[in-house]
């Protein structure tokens, strides 16, 4: 055979570049065989391949795994491969005889068989490409060496890319090369030549990826462990986050439910721990469910042909929620993803997950808070009338009761009186000392001057209040009585409020039940005990009716001590007329001031002598006397000072009581405040009129108090310290000294403890309304009105600015609801119907019967043509199951067949392990060129991707999304024409799940 004519008649070409390169020692042998075929070729009944132009190769829509490369269809001769080629003597225009019928041209949407070798050397691809290109450009004068008597096996022909194939006349038609040379392809050797339509086998998937034959479907059934777990977590997170939001708004108070008292209460520390633990579980379950839903949304979008695909920036959104710090460390994807609705929701979820526990601690965790003021009735135990001396002595605790039966109680009370009195006076003088050192001090009204304090039960400080300040105006009194009159009234809080507040019957949480740090406040509408001290300066002549030594026939003797001071005999009281309704003793110039005489029903006092300087004498009798009287002498003036001490209960005050576990108790008398709604006068206006009656019982206690502190030491010129202090405070001008207290003020402070002692367990009313001796053995509860503000554990915020956490709790609940709704109703796959195959897409063996006999051996197990399916939305009820058996799914190929939707999940391709497995089994892309080292950044993060499915190979992979994904569901290619090469399972094992996912519009 002439080689030149052979070159002119037949043009050979190299296989398209999409085939895998192949290099081995067999290449030399194959070249030798081709050279021998030029000398003589053995006739064979096999088709040969015609040349194709380089232009058709460049225009192809397919690509290889190593990059976008064009591919072209190939032609099939209508003569066997082994036929003798025409000689130079033969007429070239006469076509040779062919042994098989002609094959019609096929669509370019077909698949090719590539090498079934497991490994391919990518370094040889570019060399082979160049050789192929050079060959195609030599023109018709180039003669390729022909094959020898036999051609390489079909399993190797795609790998041996540089092997010369027999030329083909131009009238030959085109079929895929794989259909000729690989009648039994492997499932992992399938690639796509699809033009990118959704329902066809996706392109750019080479052998190394199709080697991954999916063992399981992407669809996860509804009642799988994963789905049930997510539903449970979602319900838990939604319910508890909703409860947390309601609790933060309602702010319930737990009372004794959270305390350290007896019973089934939770301790505060345990309650706080449980709340924090619950908040943490809400946060963790919320993050778990949201990330899962986010993955479902993105994965379903990657499947859907109606979506724009998924970008790498969106895939990293799950890291925002799991690792909020990635917003700072990997911020490059933020501009691409955060501007979308899904990105905004993810940012909100990130903020919620980051601050949810903090918000719970601020808004929900139990903490001590103050309740609002509430008016309520309190009950207090009452056992005696006010200032009952018998009850006071009997209530004094001493171990000497059985030893000194007659005087042990009196001695006990005297010790208490003296100790408490001096303590109160010491505190009073200490406060005045600071004022005295302040030279700039100016005169202030009595209500603003220091008052008395008293310690009750060693843990509560009682603070008094000056009342009746109108009668304390010294200038007005001086104008009225033409003498210095120092008149003050001191009111003390009612100590019975302390007992009532701490009584369990009233149910007030005590600080001891709140880890010792709680507190509460009470504003009680009860009477307050008060003491009045009125001192008037009188010269010796005015005092003569009241001093026994100046009376006629007085029995006196010299006091001694180096002076001429006289004193009445020890029996001088027997010389004083007995009290009677007609005997009111002598009249004085101050009877109207002190209210003595028959007009007032009160007798004046009688003193044994004129006291010396710095000394005092006292007088207190039982008949017609309701006060304690003191006569004192100041060294700097010639006048004597006569003081009257009385006590009563007043209704012009209320008692406030604050008890704290850290600072102790504090009681105060709030008096003469027109804005105070808790004064007893406003609570019981009628009973308040019975107040202001001096108590005769208190006079007896005061007499005992005077003996306890030796106020009567002037009868012996004892020059007692207390008398010396008091006489130094006597006023010599009709005004209060701004730097010193007056004697009346000091006496009121000194005697204040007696009114407190007399009010213990006493009635809260002005008068005693009970039977028998003004005392009750077991006591009785009296009710009084009070405003109460307690502190207890509640779920509330303690600062106004903490309301900023409301959006965190609210948005978390809303996102939880959305996630739950998505898991319950948003995970349904779209129903569809698969139409009957169209006639135009019947298998090649049916549409071209002339070739059926010749290709019966090579196409018996697969179809060369693709089927066209019609996708129709189905309104049939949704099913809760899916059958993965391909035989069942494909058993009914005649007529319309309906696939019902199923509810459940799909494989989350945003999870690292799933993403890695899919990525390594996907073709490479120039969109991520240069990202293999540092990773993707910039525009690469915004490239959209979709999940493709090669039905014939049962393989999933990533591919670049093309266009906006707005396609028509009808009249599109089926899952893949190339899949037909795999046999009867033309839709792939899991193709139905993929069709459902890809035919559904994606959320968000």
Secondary structure, 3 states (H helix, E strand, C coil): CCHHHHHHHCCCCCCCCCCCCCCCCHHHHHHHHHHHHHHCCCCCCCEEEECCCHHHHHCCCCCECCECCCCCCEEEEEEECCCCCCCCCCCCCCCCCCCCCCCCCCCCCCCCECCCCCCCCHHHHHHHHHHHHHHHCCCCCCCCCCCCCCCCCHHHHCCCCCCCCCCCCCCCEEECHHHHHCCCCCHHHECCCCCCCCCCCCCCCCHHHHCCCCCCCCEEECCCHHHHHHHHHHHHHHHHHHHHHHHHHHCCECHHHECCCCCCCECHHHHHHHHHHHHHHHHHHHHHHHHHHHHHHHHHHHHCCCCCCEEHHHHCHHHHHHCCCHHHHCHHHHHHHCCCHHHHHHHHHHHHHHHHHHHHHHHCCEEEEECCCEEEEEEEEEEECCCCHHHHHHCCCCCCCCCCCCCHHHHHHHHHHHHHHHHHHHHHHHHHHHHHHCCCCCCCCHHHCCCCEEEECCCEEEECEEECHHHHCHHHHHHHHCCCEEEEEEECCCCHHHHHHCCHHHCCCCHHHCCCCCEEEEEECCCEEEEEEEEEEECHHHHHHHEHHHCCCCCEEECCCCCCCEEECCCHHHHCCCCCCCCCCCCCCCHHHHCCECCCCECCCCECCCCCCCCEEEECCCCCCCCEEEEEECCCCCCEEEEEEEEEEECCEEEEEEEECCCEEEEEEEECCCCCCCCHHHHCCCHHHHCCCCCHHHHHHHHHHHHHCCCCHHHHCCCCHHHHHHHCCCCCCCCCCCCCCCHHHHHHHHHHHHHHHHHCCECCCCCCCCCCCCEEEEEEEEEEEEEEECEEEEECCCCHHHHHHHHHHHHHHHHHHHHHHHHHHCCECCCEEECCCCHHHCCHHHHCHHHHCCCCCCCCCCCCCCCEECEEECCCCCECCCCCCHHHHCCCCCCCEEECCEEEEECCCCCHHHHHHHHHCCCCCHHHCCCCCCCCCHHHHHCEEEEEEECCCCEEEEEECCCCCCCCCCCEECCCCHHHHHCCCCCCCCHHHHHHHHCCCCCC
